[in-house]
Amino acid sequence: MTEIQRIPRTLKDNEAVIQRGLTQVWEVAAALADIREQRQYREAGFKTFEDYCQERWQFNRDYASKLIQGAEVFSNVRDNVNKAVNNLSTRVDKTDIPLPSQEAQTRAVRQATDDPQEQAAVWVQAVEDAGGEQPTAPQIREAAAKVTASKTAPPPAEEPEPAKLCDQFGPLALHLVPLWSRLAEVKEIERVVRDLKKRIKTIAKTEVGSRINTTPVDAGIRAIEQALKLGPPYTECFKCQRKVQGDCNLCRGTGWINESEYSGRRTEGGDRWLKGRE
């Protein structure tokens, strides 16, 4: 955090500044920071900074701390305002940007961000929204939301490339993509069959299902599982090689084969073609 610019002063000097007070709020904050950090309050006969603020100036330590923090924000805005104007699209000339004059303003800026450059950006946006005048705390909060939104907004999405779907070996021909997209339906049926198999085994262990002959049931389920595994599309026809032929005795003019057909007619040349597809 940027330090408040100060020159060494005595307790008498600092208290004179505070006495002029309200018209020079940031000088008051700098004087209070001096007194607190250098423990000058002890020179005035006080054990704590809190007692000093309360008894000497009739405000509590919390208010003094807010003033000191406000001075830090003031310094951050002052030191970074020109850069903020250049980075933001604003109609207000940087020579006309007023600086914060109230603790409530700097508190709103500080609550938005701790970063000195972002604090300046929030302030400049708030001044812009206020028509070049001193902004209110609500206007500062609205400005902070704008600055934050512009910072976190995602970059424009690039045009996506056409979707590619792959089988066991590589990318599919485009005309087969819709067919492969429906394989999830087969997977769902496989899940239902597995669930049915478990439920039959569970009920067969109870009295109500104790006389169920599970042998033919198991055989039937195994047959269904095998059919669901070997029957659906597995890969492209390596015999047609995307030149779909109606008289192809492997794919029968569909352009695709199932796992059983692939396993039964597999060749080294066919595998090379499947793995080399683009």
Buried (B, 14 or more C-beta within 10 A) or exposed (E): EBEBEBEEBEBEEBBEBBEEEEEEBBBBBBBBBBBBEBEBBBEBEBEEBBBBBBEBBEEEBEBBBBBBBBBBBBBBBBBBBBBBBEEBEBEBEEEEBBBBEEBBBBBBBBEBBEEBBBBBBBBBBBBBBBEBEBBBBEBBBBBBEBBBEEEEEEEEEEEEEEEEBEBEBBEBBEEBBEBBEEBEEBEEEBEEBEEEBEEBEEBBEEEEBEEEEBEEBEEEBEEBBEEBBBEBBBBBBBBBBBEBBEEBEBBBEBBBBBBBBBEEBEEEEBBEBBEEBE
